[in-house]
């Protein structure tokens, strides 16, 4: 035997309105949680420029430029200004020592097992940022990249995809400049 309850019209309208409000609230929360990354530009006191999206963390040393050191978690394009002191870029797996003026992409997301640095111009010395039996640095010039993976204790120097790197960096710089992000 099935019991059927009769629901008044007013009660049905209130229930429907409550459901709509709940769905709307969930939608608003979802929009707040998911926001498209915004373009950013960090211009440092020594003339170094870092182009990135807001889902990347870029943290210069508190004493910058006396200590030319930056930490990056994410993906960024760095145009390092020439200086007598090297620029050190630290990630979870790499230490990149930039000598002189240079342009490079750093891809170093802490959520991924591997990291990469691609040099568009200049010279960069790359070493592992973790203890390893194979700790020899790689010197990278324009058109070269280094890949590091701690899981398999690998650091490998390769030829970079220069046209792809240039297209990516040009697009990011244009996006940042168009948005006026700083």
C-alpha positions in Angstrom: 0.0 0.0 0.0 1.4 3.4 -1.0 0.5 6.6 0.9 0.1 9.7 -1.3 0.5 13.1 0.3 -1.1 16.0 -1.2 1.2 19.1 -1.4 -0.4 22.5 -1.6 0.4 24.8 -4.5 1.9 27.3 -2.1 4.2 24.7 -0.6 5.3 23.5 -4.1 6.2 27.1 -5.1 8.2 27.6 -1.9 10.1 24.3 -2.5 10.8 25.3 -6.1 12.0 28.7 -5.0 14.2 27.1 -2.3 15.7 24.8 -4.9 16.5 27.6 -7.3 18.2 29.6 -4.5 20.3 26.6 -3.6 21.4 26.0 -7.2 22.2 29.7 -7.6 24.3 29.7 -4.4 26.2 26.7 -5.6 26.8 28.4 -9.0 28.1 31.6 -7.3 30.5 29.6 -5.1 31.7 27.6 -8.2 32.5 30.8 -10.0 34.4 32.2 -7.1 36.5 29.0 -6.9 37.2 28.8 -10.6 38.6 32.0 -12.0 40.6 32.2 -15.1 44.3 32.9 -14.3 45.1 36.6 -14.9 48.2 37.9 -16.6 50.9 39.4 -14.3 54.1 41.3 -14.8 56.6 41.8 -12.0 59.2 44.4 -12.7 62.1 44.2 -10.2 64.4 47.0 -9.1 67.3 45.8 -11.3 65.2 45.8 -14.5 64.4 42.1 -14.5 60.9 41.4 -15.7 58.9 38.3 -15.0 55.7 37.5 -17.0 53.3 34.9 -15.6 49.7 34.0 -14.9 48.1 34.4 -11.5 48.2 30.6 -10.9 52.0 30.9 -10.6 53.8 32.0 -7.5 56.8 34.3 -8.0 58.7 35.3 -4.9 61.8 37.5 -5.0 64.1 37.5 -2.0 63.1 40.1 0.6 66.5 41.8 0.1 66.3 41.9 -3.8 68.3 43.2 -5.6 71.1 42.9 -3.1 70.4 39.2 -3.2 69.3 38.5 -6.7 67.2 35.4 -6.0 63.7 34.5 -7.1 61.5 31.4 -6.3 59.1 30.2 -8.9 56.3 27.6 -8.6 54.4 27.4 -11.9 55.3 28.7 -15.3 57.0 32.1 -16.0 58.9 33.9 -18.6 61.9 35.7 -17.2 63.8 38.5 -18.9 66.8 38.9 -16.7 68.6 42.2 -16.7 72.4 42.3 -17.1 74.2 42.6 -13.8 77.6 41.8 -12.3 75.8 39.6 -9.8 74.1 36.4 -11.1 70.4 36.0 -10.9 69.5 32.8 -9.0 66.1 31.2 -9.8 65.0 28.5 -7.4 62.3 26.0 -7.9 61.5 22.8 -6.1 63.9 20.7 -8.2 66.2 23.2 -9.9 68.7 26.0 -9.2 69.2 28.2 -12.2 72.1 30.6 -12.2 71.6 33.3 -14.9 74.8 35.2 -15.8 74.3 38.5 -17.7 71.2 39.4 -19.7 69.0 36.4 -20.6 65.5 35.3 -21.5 64.1 32.0 -20.4 60.9 30.1 -19.6 60.7 28.2 -16.3 58.1 25.5 -16.0 58.2 24.2 -12.4 54.8 23.2 -10.9 55.1 21.6 -7.5 52.2 19.4 -8.4 54.2 17.7 -11.2 57.2 15.3 -11.0 59.3 17.1 -13.6 60.5 20.6 -14.3 62.0 22.4 -17.2 63.9 25.5 -18.2 64.2 26.7 -21.8 66.7 29.4 -22.7 65.7 31.9 -25.5 68.8 34.0 -25.0 71.8 34.3 -22.7 73.5 31.7 -20.5 72.1 29.7 -17.6 73.7 27.2 -15.4 71.3 24.5 -14.1 71.8 22.2 -11.1 69.5 19.9 -9.1 68.1 21.5 -6.0 68.0 18.2 -4.2 70.7 15.7 -3.0 71.8 13.5 -5.9 74.7 11.2 -6.8 74.7 12.9 -10.2 75.0 16.6 -9.3 77.0 18.0 -12.3 75.7 21.3 -13.6 74.6 21.9 -17.2 75.4 25.1 -18.9 72.6 26.2 -21.2 72.9 28.6 -24.1 70.2 30.1 -26.4 68.2 27.3 -27.9 68.8 24.8 -25.2 66.7 23.4 -22.4 67.1 21.3 -19.3 64.7 18.8 -17.8 64.8 17.6 -14.2 62.9 14.7 -12.7 63.6 13.7 -9.1 61.6 10.5 -9.2 64.2 9.0 -11.6 67.0 11.3 -10.5 67.4 12.7 -14.0 68.8 16.0 -15.3 69.0 16.1 -19.1 70.1 18.9 -21.5 68.3 19.0 -24.8 67.7 21.3 -27.8 64.7 23.6 -27.2 61.9 24.2 -29.5 62.9 27.8 -30.2 60.0 28.8 -32.5 57.5 27.3 -30.0 59.2 29.0 -27.1 59.3 32.4 -28.9 55.6 32.1 -29.9 54.7 31.2 -26.3 56.7 34.0 -24.8 55.5 36.6 -27.3 51.9 35.6 -26.7 52.3 35.8 -22.9 54.1 39.2 -23.1 51.4 40.5 -25.4 48.6 39.3 -23.1 50.2 40.9 -20.1 50.7 44.2 -22.0 47.2 44.2 -23.4 45.7 43.6 -20.0 48.0 46.2 -18.4 48.6 43.7 -15.6 51.2 44.5 -13.0 
